[in-house]
Amino acid sequence: MKKDFTLTERAMHVTHCDNIGNNVRDMKENMFHFSRKSAAFTLAEVLITLGIIGVVVAMTLPTLINETQRKQDGVKIKKFYSIMQQAIIMSERDNGSAADWLQPVAIRDEDGKIVDYNQAATLEIFNQYLAPYIKTVQKQQNTSPMVTFADGSTIDMTKGNCIDIIFDLNGSKQPNSFGRDQFDFLLCDSNYNERYLGKDKYFGPHSQATLTQQGRDTALQTCKTNPDTCGVLLLIDNFEFKKDYPHRR
């Protein structure tokens, strides 16, 4: 049989229920305030984190861009070197050894000083021995040949003891400076190949003969002071711009 509550018991029960209700409301309010505080704290953390990320990106992005550029530049130079080697091999099949290509040489005075680089001869040599074997976008033949490749790089040729083939990574764009975006390669005949390139070598970077024999450390130091020789350092490093490469584009 269900027991009836006394009046006192009923009053105590109601009071107890009210207390429970008040406690629940207090808990809800506390949770609400805690939630608002937590949300505000999380937003602050997010903003701080975003700020840190922004600083890190600002510090590292130029380095990443520079590393990417250097890799692309290395690929360009290596491609040019391969193109020239293949062109010379194919031309030698049709025209004989490159050892005999570069006659007539630059015009000299009685003391042996070059007084005329004989650009007409350079143009003639290019048209006969190289142009038919090099795929290019554009060939300009004014006083000296200038060739533009599909990737925007160019070569310009000037004759001295050998033909200087100046490879430029980005054509006429700045900085147009040796060791940075320009690199000096030589095409030599049998009179000068051993002096500049080495025995049985007729194409290669300027001063290849001496610097490759003396090793990378010497090539690196020479590149710092004589940037027109930096092609040798790149050749030694398989046309990769290492971290210690001394010049920046």
C-alpha positions in Angstrom: 0.0 0.0 0.0 1.5 3.4 -1.1 2.5 5.5 1.8 1.1 9.1 2.0 3.6 11.9 2.8 3.0 14.1 5.8 2.8 17.8 5.3 6.3 18.3 6.6 7.7 15.6 4.3 5.9 17.1 1.3 7.4 20.5 2.1 10.9 19.0 2.5 10.4 17.2 -0.8 9.4 20.4 -2.6 12.4 22.2 -1.2 14.7 19.4 -2.2 13.4 19.5 -5.8 13.8 23.3 -5.8 17.4 22.9 -4.7 18.0 20.4 -7.5 16.5 22.7 -10.0 18.7 25.6 -8.8 21.8 23.4 -9.0 21.0 22.4 -12.5 20.5 26.0 -13.6 23.7 27.0 -11.9 25.5 24.2 -13.7 24.0 25.3 -17.0 25.1 28.9 -16.4 28.6 27.9 -15.4 28.9 25.7 -18.5 27.7 28.5 -20.7 30.2 30.9 -19.2 32.9 28.3 -19.5 32.0 27.7 -23.1 32.2 31.4 -23.9 35.6 31.7 -22.1 36.9 28.6 -23.9 35.7 29.9 -27.3 37.5 33.3 -26.7 40.7 31.5 -25.6 40.6 29.3 -28.6 40.2 32.2 -31.0 43.2 33.9 -29.4 45.2 30.8 -29.8 44.2 30.6 -33.5 45.2 34.2 -34.1 48.6 33.7 -32.4 49.2 30.5 -34.4 48.3 32.2 -37.6 50.7 35.0 -36.8 53.5 32.6 -36.1 52.8 30.7 -39.4 52.8 34.1 -41.2 56.2 34.9 -39.8 57.6 31.5 -40.6 56.3 31.7 -44.2 57.7 35.2 -44.6 61.1 33.9 -43.5 61.2 30.6 -45.4 59.4 31.5 -48.7 62.2 33.5 -50.2 64.6 30.6 -49.5 62.2 28.1 -51.1 61.7 30.3 -54.1 65.5 30.7 -54.5 66.1 27.0 -54.2 63.5 26.3 -56.8 65.0 28.9 -59.1 68.5 27.5 -58.7 67.2 24.0 -59.6 65.6 25.3 -62.7 68.7 27.2 -63.6 70.8 24.1 -63.2 68.5 22.1 -65.5 68.7 24.9 -68.1 72.5 24.9 -68.1 72.8 21.1 -68.2 70.3 21.1 -71.1 72.4 23.7 -73.0 75.6 21.7 -72.4 74.0 18.6 -73.7 72.5 20.4 -76.8 76.0 21.7 -77.7 77.7 18.4 -77.2 75.1 16.6 -79.4 75.3 19.3 -82.1 79.1 19.0 -82.2 79.0 15.2 -82.5 76.5 15.4 -85.3 78.4 18.2 -87.1 81.7 16.3 -86.9 80.0 13.4 -88.8 79.3 15.8 -91.6 82.1 18.3 -91.4 85.1 16.5 -89.8 86.8 17.1 -86.5 86.0 20.3 -84.5 89.7 20.7 -84.2 89.8 22.2 -87.6 86.6 24.4 -87.6 87.8 27.7 -86.3 89.9 29.0 -89.2 90.4 31.9 -89.8 91.3 33.0 -86.3 90.9 36.5 -84.9 93.2 39.1 -86.5 96.3 40.1 -84.4 98.9 42.7 -84.6 102.7 42.1 -84.6 102.8 41.7 -80.9 100.1 39.0 -81.0 97.4 41.2 -79.5 93.9 40.8 -81.0 92.9 43.9 -83.0 89.8 42.4 -84.6 87.7 39.6 -83.3 86.6 38.8 -86.8 83.0 38.4 -86.1 82.3 37.6 -89.7 84.3 34.4 -89.2 82.3 33.6 -86.1 79.1 34.0 -88.0 80.4 31.8 -90.8 81.5 29.1 -88.4 78.2 29.1 -86.6 76.1 28.9 -89.8 78.2 26.1 -91.2 79.0 23.9 -88.2 76.4 24.5 -85.5 73.2 26.2 -86.8 71.9 23.1 -88.7 72.2 20.9 -85.6 70.7 23.2 -83.0 66.9 23.5 -82.5 66.1 27.0 -81.5 63.2 29.4 -81.4 65.1 32.3 -83.0 68.4 33.0 -84.6 69.7 36.6 -84.9 72.6 37.1 -87.2 73.8 40.6 -87.2 77.5 41.1 -86.5 77.6 38.0 -84.4 75.1 35.1 -83.9 72.7 35.1 -81.0 70.4 32.2 -80.5 67.2 32.0 -78.4 66.1 28.6 -77.0 62.5 27.6 -76.2 63.1 28.1 -72.4 64.1 31.8 -72.9 67.8 31.2 -72.5 70.2 32.6 -75.1 73.7 32.2 -76.4 75.9 34.9 -77.9 79.1 34.2 -79.7 82.4 36.1 -79.9 85.6 35.0 -81.4 89.0 35.3 -79.8 91.6 32.5 -79.4 88.5 30.3 -79.2 84.8 31.2 -79.8 83.3 32.4 -76.5 79.8 31.0 -76.3 78.1 33.1 -73.6 75.1 31.3 -72.2 72.5 33.5 -70.6 69.8 31.9 -68.4 67.2 34.6 -69.1 68.3 36.3 -72.2 68.4 40.1 -72.1 66.9 40.3 -68.6 69.0 41.5 -65.7 71.4 41.0 -64.1 73.5 40.0 -67.2 76.5 39.1 -65.0 78.9 36.3 -65.2 78.4 33.7 -62.5 74.8 34.8 -61.9 72.9 34.4 -65.1 75.7 34.3 -67.7 78.2 31.5 -68.1 81.2 31.4 -70.5 81.8 28.3 -72.6 84.4 27.9 -75.3 84.6 26.2 -78.7 88.3 25.8 -79.4 90.3 24.3 -82.3 93.5 22.3 -82.0 95.6 25.4 -81.4 94.0 26.2 -78.0 91.9 23.3 -76.8 94.5 21.8 -74.5 95.3 25.2 -73.0 91.6 26.0 -72.2 89.7 22.8 -72.2 92.0 19.8 -72.1 93.3 17.2 -74.5 90.8 16.0 -77.2 88.2 18.4 -75.8 86.9 21.2 -78.1 83.9 22.4 -76.1 83.4 23.2 -72.5 83.4 25.9 -69.8 86.1 28.5 -69.7 89.3 27.3 -67.9 88.1 23.7 -67.7 91.6 22.3 -68.4 93.3 23.7 -65.3 90.4 23.9 -62.8 89.2 20.4 -63.2 92.7 19.1 -62.6 93.1 21.2 -59.5 89.8 20.1 -58.0 86.6 21.5 -56.7 88.0 23.6 -53.9 90.1 25.5 -56.4 87.2 25.8 -58.9 85.1 27.2 -56.1 87.6 29.8 -55.0 88.3 30.8 -58.6 84.6 31.1 -59.3 84.4 33.6 -56.4 87.0 35.9 -57.9 86.7 35.2 -61.6 83.0 34.6 -62.3 83.5 33.8 -65.9 85.0 30.5 -64.8 82.0 29.4 -62.7 80.9 27.0 -65.5 83.7 24.7 -64.4 82.4 24.5 -60.8 78.9 23.7 -62.2 80.4 21.0 -64.5 82.1 19.4 -61.5 78.8 19.5 -59.5 76.8 18.1 -62.4 75.3 21.5 -63.1 73.7 21.8 -59.6 73.9 25.0 -57.7 75.2 23.7 -54.4 74.7 25.6 -51.1 78.2 27.0 -51.3 77.9 28.4 -54.8 79.1 31.9 -54.4 76.8 34.0 -56.6 73.1 34.7 -56.5 70.9 35.5 -59.4 
